[in-house]
Amino acid sequence: MNDFENQKFCQSCAMPLSDNQLFGTNADGTKNEDYCIYCFKDGEFTSDISMDEMMNFCIEKMVEVHPEMDKKQASFMMKEVFPKLKRWAKD
């Protein structure tokens, strides 16, 4: 198993959660290991946003962090990943 398979990702925006400082918080103040601090705070999502809106926001961030990737590549990757994340998965 490689490091990627062991990596935790925010189940809303797919940001790697390599550091527990990035974990969101539950209503009782405990860490939530499913979501990042930008998406989940005090037991609630920080924004009422659709999956498409989240992907569009994250495409810009992904290209900033990974200059070797263009918007088309980032979009393709997110269209594969986002529907599988807990927040967006259809039951």
PyMOL Python script that loads the backbone (N, CA, C, O; Angstrom):
from pymol import cmd

cmd.read_pdbstr("""\
ATOM      1  N   MET A   1       0.850  -1.190   0.000  1.00  0.00           N
ATOM      2  CA  MET A   1       0.000   0.000   0.000  1.00  0.00           C
ATOM      3  C   MET A   1       0.890   1.246   0.000  1.00  0.00           C
ATOM      4  O   MET A   1       1.839   1.334   0.779  1.00  0.00           O
ATOM      5  N   ASN A   2       0.584   2.193  -0.864  1.00  0.00           N
ATOM      6  CA  ASN A   2       1.441   3.375  -0.917  1.00  0.00           C
ATOM      7  C   ASN A   2       0.907   4.479  -0.009  1.00  0.00           C
ATOM      8  O   ASN A   2      -0.172   4.350   0.570  1.00  0.00           O
ATOM      9  N   ASP A   3       1.663   5.555   0.110  1.00  0.00           N
ATOM     10  CA  ASP A   3       1.285   6.664   0.990  1.00  0.00           C
ATOM     11  C   ASP A   3      -0.043   7.289   0.592  1.00  0.00           C
ATOM     12  O   ASP A   3      -0.818   7.712   1.450  1.00  0.00           O
ATOM     13  N   PHE A   4      -0.307   7.348  -0.724  1.00  0.00           N
ATOM     14  CA  PHE A   4      -1.550   7.953  -1.186  1.00  0.00           C
ATOM     15  C   PHE A   4      -2.758   7.203  -0.642  1.00  0.00           C
ATOM     16  O   PHE A   4      -3.746   7.821  -0.246  1.00  0.00           O
ATOM     17  N   GLU A   5      -2.687   5.872  -0.620  1.00  0.00           N
ATOM     18  CA  GLU A   5      -3.804   5.067  -0.133  1.00  0.00           C
ATOM     19  C   GLU A   5      -4.024   5.246   1.370  1.00  0.00           C
ATOM     20  O   GLU A   5      -5.136   5.060   1.864  1.00  0.00           O
ATOM     21  N   ASN A   6      -2.978   5.602   2.085  1.00  0.00           N
ATOM     22  CA  ASN A   6      -3.077   5.823   3.526  1.00  0.00           C
ATOM     23  C   ASN A   6      -3.472   7.257   3.865  1.00  0.00           C
ATOM     24  O   ASN A   6      -3.814   7.562   5.007  1.00  0.00           O
ATOM     25  N   GLN A   7      -3.425   8.119   2.880  1.00  0.00           N
ATOM     26  CA  GLN A   7      -3.678   9.550   3.084  1.00  0.00           C
ATOM     27  C   GLN A   7      -5.155   9.810   3.348  1.00  0.00           C
ATOM     28  O   GLN A   7      -6.025   9.250   2.681  1.00  0.00           O
ATOM     29  N   LYS A   8      -5.428  10.669   4.332  1.00  0.00           N
ATOM     30  CA  LYS A   8      -6.799  11.125   4.580  1.00  0.00           C
ATOM     31  C   LYS A   8      -7.034  12.377   3.747  1.00  0.00           C
ATOM     32  O   LYS A   8      -6.138  13.201   3.562  1.00  0.00           O
ATOM     33  N   PHE A   9      -8.271  12.501   3.247  1.00  0.00           N
ATOM     34  CA  PHE A   9      -8.655  13.665   2.470  1.00  0.00           C
ATOM     35  C   PHE A   9      -9.947  14.218   3.049  1.00  0.00           C
ATOM     36  O   PHE A   9     -10.788  13.465   3.541  1.00  0.00           O
ATOM     37  N   CYS A  10     -10.103  15.536   2.989  1.00  0.00           N
ATOM     38  CA  CYS A  10     -11.360  16.148   3.400  1.00  0.00           C
ATOM     39  C   CYS A  10     -12.472  15.562   2.535  1.00  0.00           C
ATOM     40  O   CYS A  10     -12.357  15.501   1.311  1.00  0.00           O
ATOM     41  N   GLN A  11     -13.531  15.142   3.179  1.00  0.00           N
ATOM     42  CA  GLN A  11     -14.639  14.513   2.477  1.00  0.00           C
ATOM     43  C   GLN A  11     -15.622  15.537   1.899  1.00  0.00           C
ATOM     44  O   GLN A  11     -16.753  15.202   1.548  1.00  0.00           O
ATOM     45  N   SER A  12     -15.171  16.781   1.807  1.00  0.00           N
ATOM     46  CA  SER A  12     -15.948  17.838   1.168  1.00  0.00           C
ATOM     47  C   SER A  12     -15.173  18.465   0.009  1.00  0.00           C
ATOM     48  O   SER A  12     -15.721  18.650  -1.078  1.00  0.00           O
ATOM     49  N   CYS A  13     -13.883  18.797   0.241  1.00  0.00           N
ATOM     50  CA  CYS A  13     -13.092  19.493  -0.784  1.00  0.00           C
ATOM     51  C   CYS A  13     -11.906  18.681  -1.308  1.00  0.00           C
ATOM     52  O   CYS A  13     -11.227  19.113  -2.240  1.00  0.00           O
ATOM     53  N   ALA A  14     -11.652  17.512  -0.719  1.00  0.00           N
ATOM     54  CA  ALA A  14     -10.573  16.605  -1.136  1.00  0.00           C
ATOM     55  C   ALA A  14      -9.173  17.099  -0.785  1.00  0.00           C
ATOM     56  O   ALA A  14      -8.189  16.562  -1.294  1.00  0.00           O
ATOM     57  N   MET A  15      -9.065  18.107   0.070  1.00  0.00           N
ATOM     58  CA  MET A  15      -7.746  18.572   0.499  1.00  0.00           C
ATOM     59  C   MET A  15      -7.084  17.482   1.348  1.00  0.00           C
ATOM     60  O   MET A  15      -7.740  16.891   2.206  1.00  0.00           O
ATOM     61  N   PRO A  16      -5.802  17.210   1.122  1.00  0.00           N
ATOM     62  CA  PRO A  16      -5.116  16.233   1.967  1.00  0.00           C
ATOM     63  C   PRO A  16      -5.108  16.689   3.430  1.00  0.00           C
ATOM     64  O   PRO A  16      -4.826  17.849   3.731  1.00  0.00           O
ATOM     65  N   LEU A  17      -5.418  15.765   4.320  1.00  0.00           N
ATOM     66  CA  LEU A  17      -5.419  16.069   5.761  1.00  0.00           C
ATOM     67  C   LEU A  17      -4.203  15.403   6.392  1.00  0.00           C
ATOM     68  O   LEU A  17      -4.326  14.482   7.199  1.00  0.00           O
ATOM     69  N   SER A  18      -3.028  15.890   6.003  1.00  0.00           N
ATOM     70  CA  SER A  18      -1.780  15.296   6.461  1.00  0.00           C
ATOM     71  C   SER A  18      -1.429  15.710   7.883  1.00  0.00           C
ATOM     72  O   SER A  18      -0.578  15.096   8.527  1.00  0.00           O
ATOM     73  N   ASP A  19      -2.081  16.739   8.359  1.00  0.00           N
ATOM     74  CA  ASP A  19      -1.776  17.302   9.669  1.00  0.00           C
ATOM     75  C   ASP A  19      -3.086  17.445  10.436  1.00  0.00           C
ATOM     76  O   ASP A  19      -4.041  18.034   9.930  1.00  0.00           O
ATOM     77  N   ASN A  20      -3.136  16.905  11.662  1.00  0.00           N
ATOM     78  CA  ASN A  20      -4.403  16.974  12.396  1.00  0.00           C
ATOM     79  C   ASN A  20      -4.807  18.405  12.745  1.00  0.00           C
ATOM     80  O   ASN A  20      -5.925  18.632  13.208  1.00  0.00           O
ATOM     81  N   GLN A  21      -3.917  19.369  12.530  1.00  0.00           N
ATOM     82  CA  GLN A  21      -4.273  20.785  12.715  1.00  0.00           C
ATOM     83  C   GLN A  21      -5.280  21.215  11.649  1.00  0.00           C
ATOM     84  O   GLN A  21      -5.959  22.229  11.809  1.00  0.00           O
ATOM     85  N   LEU A  22      -5.377  20.453  10.572  1.00  0.00           N
ATOM     86  CA  LEU A  22      -6.277  20.788   9.475  1.00  0.00           C
ATOM     87  C   LEU A  22      -7.668  20.196   9.655  1.00  0.00           C
ATOM     88  O   LEU A  22      -8.572  20.498   8.876  1.00  0.00           O
ATOM     89  N   PHE A  23      -7.854  19.346  10.683  1.00  0.00           N
ATOM     90  CA  PHE A  23      -9.160  18.735  10.907  1.00  0.00           C
ATOM     91  C   PHE A  23     -10.177  19.785  11.340  1.00  0.00           C
ATOM     92  O   PHE A  23      -9.870  20.685  12.121  1.00  0.00           O
ATOM     93  N   GLY A  24     -11.411  19.650  10.809  1.00  0.00           N
ATOM     94  CA  GLY A  24     -12.502  20.512  11.235  1.00  0.00           C
ATOM     95  C   GLY A  24     -12.891  20.175  12.670  1.00  0.00           C
ATOM     96  O   GLY A  24     -12.286  19.303  13.294  1.00  0.00           O
ATOM     97  N   THR A  25     -13.902  20.867  13.191  1.00  0.00           N
ATOM     98  CA  THR A  25     -14.322  20.634  14.575  1.00  0.00           C
ATOM     99  C   THR A  25     -15.801  20.280  14.640  1.00  0.00           C
ATOM    100  O   THR A  25     -16.624  20.791  13.880  1.00  0.00           O
ATOM    101  N   ASN A  26     -16.108  19.388  15.577  1.00  0.00           N
ATOM    102  CA  ASN A  26     -17.496  19.012  15.864  1.00  0.00           C
ATOM    103  C   ASN A  26     -18.114  20.067  16.766  1.00  0.00           C
ATOM    104  O   ASN A  26     -17.420  20.960  17.252  1.00  0.00           O
ATOM    105  N   ALA A  27     -19.415  19.963  16.988  1.00  0.00           N
ATOM    106  CA  ALA A  27     -20.139  20.929  17.828  1.00  0.00           C
ATOM    107  C   ALA A  27     -19.565  21.006  19.237  1.00  0.00           C
ATOM    108  O   ALA A  27     -19.600  22.061  19.871  1.00  0.00           O
ATOM    109  N   ASP A  28     -19.033  19.878  19.729  1.00  0.00           N
ATOM    110  CA  ASP A  28     -18.471  19.851  21.082  1.00  0.00           C
ATOM    111  C   ASP A  28     -17.000  20.266  21.133  1.00  0.00           C
ATOM    112  O   ASP A  28     -16.370  20.197  22.188  1.00  0.00           O
ATOM    113  N   GLY A  29     -16.451  20.699  19.990  1.00  0.00           N
ATOM    114  CA  GLY A  29     -15.074  21.174  19.950  1.00  0.00           C
ATOM    115  C   GLY A  29     -14.044  20.105  19.632  1.00  0.00           C
ATOM    116  O   GLY A  29     -12.870  20.422  19.442  1.00  0.00           O
ATOM    117  N   THR A  30     -14.463  18.833  19.569  1.00  0.00           N
ATOM    118  CA  THR A  30     -13.519  17.769  19.230  1.00  0.00           C
ATOM    119  C   THR A  30     -13.198  17.832  17.734  1.00  0.00           C
ATOM    120  O   THR A  30     -13.939  18.419  16.946  1.00  0.00           O
ATOM    121  N   LYS A  31     -12.086  17.218  17.372  1.00  0.00           N
ATOM    122  CA  LYS A  31     -11.663  17.205  15.970  1.00  0.00           C
ATOM    123  C   LYS A  31     -12.560  16.276  15.158  1.00  0.00           C
ATOM    124  O   LYS A  31     -12.977  15.220  15.632  1.00  0.00           O
ATOM    125  N   ASN A  32     -12.847  16.689  13.933  1.00  0.00           N
ATOM    126  CA  ASN A  32     -13.597  15.863  13.002  1.00  0.00           C
ATOM    127  C   ASN A  32     -12.610  15.431  11.927  1.00  0.00           C
ATOM    128  O   ASN A  32     -12.119  16.265  11.167  1.00  0.00           O
ATOM    129  N   GLU A  33     -12.318  14.156  11.858  1.00  0.00           N
ATOM    130  CA  GLU A  33     -11.295  13.653  10.944  1.00  0.00           C
ATOM    131  C   GLU A  33     -11.782  13.471   9.513  1.00  0.00           C
ATOM    132  O   GLU A  33     -10.999  13.090   8.642  1.00  0.00           O
ATOM    133  N   ASP A  34     -13.062  13.737   9.255  1.00  0.00           N
ATOM    134  CA  ASP A  34     -13.587  13.601   7.892  1.00  0.00           C
ATOM    135  C   ASP A  34     -13.485  14.883   7.085  1.00  0.00           C
ATOM    136  O   ASP A  34     -13.414  14.840   5.856  1.00  0.00           O
ATOM    137  N   TYR A  35     -13.476  16.022   7.764  1.00  0.00           N
ATOM    138  CA  TYR A  35     -13.539  17.308   7.067  1.00  0.00           C
ATOM    139  C   TYR A  35     -12.451  18.262   7.555  1.00  0.00           C
ATOM    140  O   TYR A  35     -12.002  18.184   8.698  1.00  0.00           O
ATOM    141  N   CYS A  36     -12.037  19.164   6.663  1.00  0.00           N
ATOM    142  CA  CYS A  36     -10.991  20.136   7.003  1.00  0.00           C
ATOM    143  C   CYS A  36     -11.581  21.354   7.722  1.00  0.00           C
ATOM    144  O   CYS A  36     -12.796  21.544   7.762  1.00  0.00           O
ATOM    145  N   ILE A  37     -10.693  22.165   8.283  1.00  0.00           N
ATOM    146  CA  ILE A  37     -11.103  23.368   9.017  1.00  0.00           C
ATOM    147  C   ILE A  37     -11.779  24.396   8.115  1.00  0.00           C
ATOM    148  O   ILE A  37     -12.528  25.247   8.596  1.00  0.00           O
ATOM    149  N   TYR A  38     -11.521  24.321   6.815  1.00  0.00           N
ATOM    150  CA  TYR A  38     -12.116  25.289   5.895  1.00  0.00           C
ATOM    151  C   TYR A  38     -13.556  24.907   5.515  1.00  0.00           C
ATOM    152  O   TYR A  38     -14.359  25.768   5.154  1.00  0.00           O
ATOM    153  N   CYS A  39     -13.866  23.627   5.599  1.00  0.00           N
ATOM    154  CA  CYS A  39     -15.196  23.142   5.200  1.00  0.00           C
ATOM    155  C   CYS A  39     -16.136  22.891   6.381  1.00  0.00           C
ATOM    156  O   CYS A  39     -17.355  22.962   6.224  1.00  0.00           O
ATOM    157  N   PHE A  40     -15.579  22.596   7.568  1.00  0.00           N
ATOM    158  CA  PHE A  40     -16.419  22.141   8.680  1.00  0.00           C
ATOM    159  C   PHE A  40     -15.935  22.748   9.993  1.00  0.00           C
ATOM    160  O   PHE A  40     -14.784  22.554  10.383  1.00  0.00           O
ATOM    161  N   LYS A  41     -16.807  23.475  10.666  1.00  0.00           N
ATOM    162  CA  LYS A  41     -16.446  24.133  11.919  1.00  0.00           C
ATOM    163  C   LYS A  41     -17.635  24.088  12.869  1.00  0.00           C
ATOM    164  O   LYS A  41     -18.768  24.372  12.478  1.00  0.00           O
ATOM    165  N   ASP A  42     -17.368  23.729  14.112  1.00  0.00           N
ATOM    166  CA  ASP A  42     -18.394  23.687  15.162  1.00  0.00           C
ATOM    167  C   ASP A  42     -19.579  22.805  14.767  1.00  0.00           C
ATOM    168  O   ASP A  42     -20.729  23.120  15.071  1.00  0.00           O
ATOM    169  N   GLY A  43     -19.281  21.694  14.083  1.00  0.00           N
ATOM    170  CA  GLY A  43     -20.317  20.726  13.752  1.00  0.00           C
ATOM    171  C   GLY A  43     -21.144  21.058  12.528  1.00  0.00           C
ATOM    172  O   GLY A  43     -22.140  20.388  12.258  1.00  0.00           O
ATOM    173  N   GLU A  44     -20.750  22.079  11.781  1.00  0.00           N
ATOM    174  CA  GLU A  44     -21.518  22.479  10.600  1.00  0.00           C
ATOM    175  C   GLU A  44     -20.584  22.798   9.430  1.00  0.00           C
ATOM    176  O   GLU A  44     -19.436  23.200   9.619  1.00  0.00           O
ATOM    177  N   PHE A  45     -21.109  22.609   8.224  1.00  0.00           N
ATOM    178  CA  PHE A  45     -20.341  23.029   7.056  1.00  0.00           C
ATOM    179  C   PHE A  45     -20.249  24.548   7.058  1.00  0.00           C
ATOM    180  O   PHE A  45     -21.196  25.232   7.449  1.00  0.00           O
ATOM    181  N   THR A  46     -19.119  25.070   6.625  1.00  0.00           N
ATOM    182  CA  THR A  46     -18.891  26.514   6.669  1.00  0.00           C
ATOM    183  C   THR A  46     -19.590  27.251   5.537  1.00  0.00           C
ATOM    184  O   THR A  46     -19.748  28.470   5.596  1.00  0.00           O
ATOM    185  N   SER A  47     -20.011  26.518   4.501  1.00  0.00           N
ATOM    186  CA  SER A  47     -20.735  27.173   3.408  1.00  0.00           C
ATOM    187  C   SER A  47     -21.784  26.234   2.833  1.00  0.00           C
ATOM    188  O   SER A  47     -21.607  25.016   2.788  1.00  0.00           O
ATOM    189  N   ASP A  48     -22.870  26.835   2.399  1.00  0.00           N
ATOM    190  CA  ASP A  48     -23.930  26.110   1.722  1.00  0.00           C
ATOM    191  C   ASP A  48     -23.597  26.211   0.239  1.00  0.00           C
ATOM    192  O   ASP A  48     -23.890  27.214  -0.411  1.00  0.00           O
ATOM    193  N   ILE A  49     -22.985  25.163  -0.279  1.00  0.00           N
ATOM    194  CA  ILE A  49     -22.399  25.197  -1.608  1.00  0.00           C
ATOM    195  C   ILE A  49     -22.721  23.874  -2.305  1.00  0.00           C
ATOM    196  O   ILE A  49     -22.831  22.835  -1.655  1.00  0.00           O
ATOM    197  N   SER A  50     -22.867  23.921  -3.608  1.00  0.00           N
ATOM    198  CA  SER A  50     -23.103  22.681  -4.355  1.00  0.00           C
ATOM    199  C   SER A  50     -21.762  22.012  -4.663  1.00  0.00           C
ATOM    200  O   SER A  50     -20.701  22.624  -4.534  1.00  0.00           O
ATOM    201  N   MET A  51     -21.834  20.745  -5.071  1.00  0.00           N
ATOM    202  CA  MET A  51     -20.607  20.038  -5.436  1.00  0.00           C
ATOM    203  C   MET A  51     -19.921  20.747  -6.605  1.00  0.00           C
ATOM    204  O   MET A  51     -18.697  20.881  -6.602  1.00  0.00           O
ATOM    205  N   ASP A  52     -20.675  21.198  -7.593  1.00  0.00           N
ATOM    206  CA  ASP A  52     -20.071  21.892  -8.743  1.00  0.00           C
ATOM    207  C   ASP A  52     -19.397  23.189  -8.322  1.00  0.00           C
ATOM    208  O   ASP A  52     -18.311  23.513  -8.803  1.00  0.00           O
ATOM    209  N   GLU A  53     -20.038  23.932  -7.424  1.00  0.00           N
ATOM    210  CA  GLU A  53     -19.435  25.177  -6.930  1.00  0.00           C
ATOM    211  C   GLU A  53     -18.144  24.875  -6.170  1.00  0.00           C
ATOM    212  O   GLU A  53     -17.158  25.598  -6.311  1.00  0.00           O
ATOM    213  N   MET A  54     -18.149  23.814  -5.367  1.00  0.00           N
ATOM    214  CA  MET A  54     -16.940  23.433  -4.626  1.00  0.00           C
ATOM    215  C   MET A  54     -15.837  23.028  -5.595  1.00  0.00           C
ATOM    216  O   MET A  54     -14.682  23.413  -5.409  1.00  0.00           O
ATOM    217  N   MET A  55     -16.171  22.267  -6.617  1.00  0.00           N
ATOM    218  CA  MET A  55     -15.152  21.858  -7.589  1.00  0.00           C
ATOM    219  C   MET A  55     -14.560  23.074  -8.292  1.00  0.00           C
ATOM    220  O   MET A  55     -13.342  23.161  -8.449  1.00  0.00           O
ATOM    221  N   ASN A  56     -15.399  24.007  -8.714  1.00  0.00           N
ATOM    222  CA  ASN A  56     -14.891  25.207  -9.393  1.00  0.00           C
ATOM    223  C   ASN A  56     -13.947  25.998  -8.495  1.00  0.00           C
ATOM    224  O   ASN A  56     -12.918  26.492  -8.957  1.00  0.00           O
ATOM    225  N   PHE A  57     -14.290  26.120  -7.223  1.00  0.00           N
ATOM    226  CA  PHE A  57     -13.425  26.813  -6.265  1.00  0.00           C
ATOM    227  C   PHE A  57     -12.093  26.055  -6.122  1.00  0.00           C
ATOM    228  O   PHE A  57     -11.021  26.661  -6.125  1.00  0.00           O
ATOM    229  N   CYS A  58     -12.178  24.743  -5.998  1.00  0.00           N
ATOM    230  CA  CYS A  58     -10.974  23.938  -5.757  1.00  0.00           C
ATOM    231  C   CYS A  58     -10.068  23.824  -6.972  1.00  0.00           C
ATOM    232  O   CYS A  58      -8.861  23.633  -6.824  1.00  0.00           O
ATOM    233  N   ILE A  59     -10.623  23.938  -8.160  1.00  0.00           N
ATOM    234  CA  ILE A  59      -9.787  23.891  -9.372  1.00  0.00           C
ATOM    235  C   ILE A  59      -8.743  25.004  -9.315  1.00  0.00           C
ATOM    236  O   ILE A  59      -7.568  24.773  -9.600  1.00  0.00           O
ATOM    237  N   GLU A  60      -9.171  26.202  -8.948  1.00  0.00           N
ATOM    238  CA  GLU A  60      -8.239  27.330  -8.844  1.00  0.00           C
ATOM    239  C   GLU A  60      -7.139  27.043  -7.819  1.00  0.00           C
ATOM    240  O   GLU A  60      -5.964  27.309  -8.073  1.00  0.00           O
ATOM    241  N   LYS A  61      -7.523  26.504  -6.666  1.00  0.00           N
ATOM    242  CA  LYS A  61      -6.552  26.206  -5.604  1.00  0.00           C
ATOM    243  C   LYS A  61      -5.583  25.115  -6.052  1.00  0.00           C
ATOM    244  O   LYS A  61      -4.381  25.200  -5.798  1.00  0.00           O
ATOM    245  N   MET A  62      -6.113  24.093  -6.719  1.00  0.00           N
ATOM    246  CA  MET A  62      -5.288  22.970  -7.166  1.00  0.00           C
ATOM    247  C   MET A  62      -4.216  23.434  -8.148  1.00  0.00           C
ATOM    248  O   MET A  62      -3.066  23.003  -8.064  1.00  0.00           O
ATOM    249  N   VAL A  63      -4.591  24.305  -9.071  1.00  0.00           N
ATOM    250  CA  VAL A  63      -3.636  24.811 -10.062  1.00  0.00           C
ATOM    251  C   VAL A  63      -2.582  25.702  -9.392  1.00  0.00           C
ATOM    252  O   VAL A  63      -1.422  25.709  -9.802  1.00  0.00           O
ATOM    253  N   GLU A  64      -2.989  26.450  -8.366  1.00  0.00           N
ATOM    254  CA  GLU A  64      -2.019  27.273  -7.611  1.00  0.00           C
ATOM    255  C   GLU A  64      -0.979  26.392  -6.925  1.00  0.00           C
ATOM    256  O   GLU A  64       0.218  26.670  -6.982  1.00  0.00           O
ATOM    257  N   VAL A  65      -1.448  25.329  -6.278  1.00  0.00           N
ATOM    258  CA  VAL A  65      -0.567  24.450  -5.496  1.00  0.00           C
ATOM    259  C   VAL A  65       0.255  23.531  -6.406  1.00  0.00           C
ATOM    260  O   VAL A  65       1.389  23.181  -6.081  1.00  0.00           O
ATOM    261  N   HIS A  66      -0.320  23.148  -7.534  1.00  0.00           N
ATOM    262  CA  HIS A  66       0.349  22.238  -8.473  1.00  0.00           C
ATOM    263  C   HIS A  66       0.470  22.910  -9.841  1.00  0.00           C
ATOM    264  O   HIS A  66      -0.334  22.637 -10.732  1.00  0.00           O
ATOM    265  N   PRO A  67       1.466  23.784 -10.019  1.00  0.00           N
ATOM    266  CA  PRO A  67       1.596  24.531 -11.282  1.00  0.00           C
ATOM    267  C   PRO A  67       1.811  23.632 -12.500  1.00  0.00           C
ATOM    268  O   PRO A  67       1.608  24.070 -13.632  1.00  0.00           O
ATOM    269  N   GLU A  68       2.217  22.389 -12.280  1.00  0.00           N
ATOM    270  CA  GLU A  68       2.407  21.464 -13.403  1.00  0.00           C
ATOM    271  C   GLU A  68       1.062  20.975 -13.960  1.00  0.00           C
ATOM    272  O   GLU A  68       1.015  20.344 -15.016  1.00  0.00           O
ATOM    273  N   MET A  69      -0.016  21.267 -13.249  1.00  0.00           N
ATOM    274  CA  MET A  69      -1.354  20.833 -13.643  1.00  0.00           C
ATOM    275  C   MET A  69      -2.138  22.022 -14.203  1.00  0.00           C
ATOM    276  O   MET A  69      -2.086  23.124 -13.657  1.00  0.00           O
ATOM    277  N   ASP A  70      -2.862  21.784 -15.295  1.00  0.00           N
ATOM    278  CA  ASP A  70      -3.700  22.861 -15.813  1.00  0.00           C
ATOM    279  C   ASP A  70      -5.142  22.672 -15.325  1.00  0.00           C
ATOM    280  O   ASP A  70      -5.469  21.659 -14.706  1.00  0.00           O
ATOM    281  N   LYS A  71      -5.991  23.654 -15.609  1.00  0.00           N
ATOM    282  CA  LYS A  71      -7.378  23.629 -15.116  1.00  0.00           C
ATOM    283  C   LYS A  71      -8.149  22.423 -15.655  1.00  0.00           C
ATOM    284  O   LYS A  71      -8.981  21.845 -14.956  1.00  0.00           O
ATOM    285  N   LYS A  72      -7.868  22.056 -16.884  1.00  0.00           N
ATOM    286  CA  LYS A  72      -8.566  20.911 -17.489  1.00  0.00           C
ATOM    287  C   LYS A  72      -8.221  19.616 -16.742  1.00  0.00           C
ATOM    288  O   LYS A  72      -9.104  18.809 -16.453  1.00  0.00           O
ATOM    289  N   GLN A  73      -6.952  19.426 -16.436  1.00  0.00           N
ATOM    290  CA  GLN A  73      -6.529  18.237 -15.696  1.00  0.00           C
ATOM    291  C   GLN A  73      -7.134  18.222 -14.288  1.00  0.00           C
ATOM    292  O   GLN A  73      -7.607  17.187 -13.819  1.00  0.00           O
ATOM    293  N   ALA A  74      -7.111  19.370 -13.628  1.00  0.00           N
ATOM    294  CA  ALA A  74      -7.664  19.464 -12.267  1.00  0.00           C
ATOM    295  C   ALA A  74      -9.160  19.168 -12.289  1.00  0.00           C
ATOM    296  O   ALA A  74      -9.668  18.459 -11.420  1.00  0.00           O
ATOM    297  N   SER A  75      -9.857  19.705 -13.270  1.00  0.00           N
ATOM    298  CA  SER A  75     -11.295  19.480 -13.396  1.00  0.00           C
ATOM    299  C   SER A  75     -11.599  17.998 -13.623  1.00  0.00           C
ATOM    300  O   SER A  75     -12.510  17.446 -13.007  1.00  0.00           O
ATOM    301  N   PHE A  76     -10.844  17.370 -14.493  1.00  0.00           N
ATOM    302  CA  PHE A  76     -11.046  15.948 -14.776  1.00  0.00           C
ATOM    303  C   PHE A  76     -10.861  15.114 -13.507  1.00  0.00           C
ATOM    304  O   PHE A  76     -11.670  14.237 -13.206  1.00  0.00           O
ATOM    305  N   MET A  77      -9.798  15.396 -12.776  1.00  0.00           N
ATOM    306  CA  MET A  77      -9.522  14.663 -11.548  1.00  0.00           C
ATOM    307  C   MET A  77     -10.649  14.856 -10.529  1.00  0.00           C
ATOM    308  O   MET A  77     -11.092  13.897  -9.897  1.00  0.00           O
ATOM    309  N   MET A  78     -11.103  16.083 -10.375  1.00  0.00           N
ATOM    310  CA  MET A  78     -12.155  16.365  -9.391  1.00  0.00           C
ATOM    311  C   MET A  78     -13.478  15.715  -9.765  1.00  0.00           C
ATOM    312  O   MET A  78     -14.223  15.275  -8.890  1.00  0.00           O
ATOM    313  N   LYS A  79     -13.772  15.651 -11.053  1.00  0.00           N
ATOM    314  CA  LYS A  79     -15.014  14.993 -11.491  1.00  0.00           C
ATOM    315  C   LYS A  79     -14.986  13.504 -11.174  1.00  0.00           C
ATOM    316  O   LYS A  79     -16.035  12.880 -11.019  1.00  0.00           O
ATOM    317  N   GLU A  80     -13.792  12.938 -11.077  1.00  0.00           N
ATOM    318  CA  GLU A  80     -13.650  11.535 -10.698  1.00  0.00           C
ATOM    319  C   GLU A  80     -13.761  11.352  -9.183  1.00  0.00           C
ATOM    320  O   GLU A  80     -14.366  10.387  -8.715  1.00  0.00           O
ATOM    321  N   VAL A  81     -13.182  12.270  -8.428  1.00  0.00           N
ATOM    322  CA  VAL A  81     -13.057  12.125  -6.972  1.00  0.00           C
ATOM    323  C   VAL A  81     -14.268  12.647  -6.190  1.00  0.00           C
ATOM    324  O   VAL A  81     -14.752  11.974  -5.280  1.00  0.00           O
ATOM    325  N   PHE A  82     -14.746  13.815  -6.533  1.00  0.00           N
ATOM    326  CA  PHE A  82     -15.766  14.475  -5.709  1.00  0.00           C
ATOM    327  C   PHE A  82     -17.037  13.656  -5.484  1.00  0.00           C
ATOM    328  O   PHE A  82     -17.539  13.626  -4.360  1.00  0.00           O
ATOM    329  N   PRO A  83     -17.580  12.989  -6.512  1.00  0.00           N
ATOM    330  CA  PRO A  83     -18.804  12.217  -6.264  1.00  0.00           C
ATOM    331  C   PRO A  83     -18.620  11.064  -5.264  1.00  0.00           C
ATOM    332  O   PRO A  83     -19.602  10.513  -4.767  1.00  0.00           O
ATOM    333  N   LYS A  84     -17.382  10.706  -4.975  1.00  0.00           N
ATOM    334  CA  LYS A  84     -17.093   9.623  -4.026  1.00  0.00           C
ATOM    335  C   LYS A  84     -16.885  10.130  -2.597  1.00  0.00           C
ATOM    336  O   LYS A  84     -16.828   9.330  -1.663  1.00  0.00           O
ATOM    337  N   LEU A  85     -16.773  11.435  -2.418  1.00  0.00           N
ATOM    338  CA  LEU A  85     -16.566  12.006  -1.086  1.00  0.00           C
ATOM    339  C   LEU A  85     -17.868  11.941  -0.292  1.00  0.00           C
ATOM    340  O   LEU A  85     -18.958  12.055  -0.855  1.00  0.00           O
ATOM    341  N   LYS A  86     -17.741  11.756   1.024  1.00  0.00           N
ATOM    342  CA  LYS A  86     -18.928  11.606   1.894  1.00  0.00           C
ATOM    343  C   LYS A  86     -19.956  12.705   1.711  1.00  0.00           C
ATOM    344  O   LYS A  86     -21.156  12.433   1.655  1.00  0.00           O
ATOM    345  N   ARG A  87     -19.498  13.945   1.618  1.00  0.00           N
ATOM    346  CA  ARG A  87     -20.460  15.052   1.531  1.00  0.00           C
ATOM    347  C   ARG A  87     -21.296  14.982   0.256  1.00  0.00           C
ATOM    348  O   ARG A  87     -22.462  15.374   0.262  1.00  0.00           O
ATOM    349  N   TRP A  88     -20.715  14.489  -0.830  1.00  0.00           N
ATOM    350  CA  TRP A  88     -21.372  14.533  -2.129  1.00  0.00           C
ATOM    351  C   TRP A  88     -21.901  13.189  -2.611  1.00  0.00           C
ATOM    352  O   TRP A  88     -22.683  13.138  -3.560  1.00  0.00           O
ATOM    353  N   ALA A  89     -21.488  12.112  -1.977  1.00  0.00           N
ATOM    354  CA  ALA A  89     -21.906  10.774  -2.422  1.00  0.00           C
ATOM    355  C   ALA A  89     -23.419  10.625  -2.303  1.00  0.00           C
ATOM    356  O   ALA A  89     -24.023  11.029  -1.309  1.00  0.00           O
ATOM    357  N   LYS A  90     -24.006  10.048  -3.314  1.00  0.00           N
ATOM    358  CA  LYS A  90     -25.451   9.792  -3.291  1.00  0.00           C
ATOM    359  C   LYS A  90     -25.671   8.438  -2.605  1.00  0.00           C
ATOM    360  O   LYS A  90     -25.056   7.435  -2.967  1.00  0.00           O
ATOM    361  N   ASP A  91     -26.549   8.436  -1.620  1.00  0.00           N
ATOM    362  CA  ASP A  91     -26.833   7.193  -0.905  1.00  0.00           C
ATOM    363  C   ASP A  91     -27.633   6.215  -1.750  1.00  0.00           C
ATOM    364  O   ASP A  91     -27.953   5.119  -1.290  1.00  0.00           O
TER     365      ASP A  91
END
""", "prot")
cmd.dss("prot")
cmd.show_as("cartoon", "prot")
cmd.util.cbc("prot")
cmd.orient("prot")
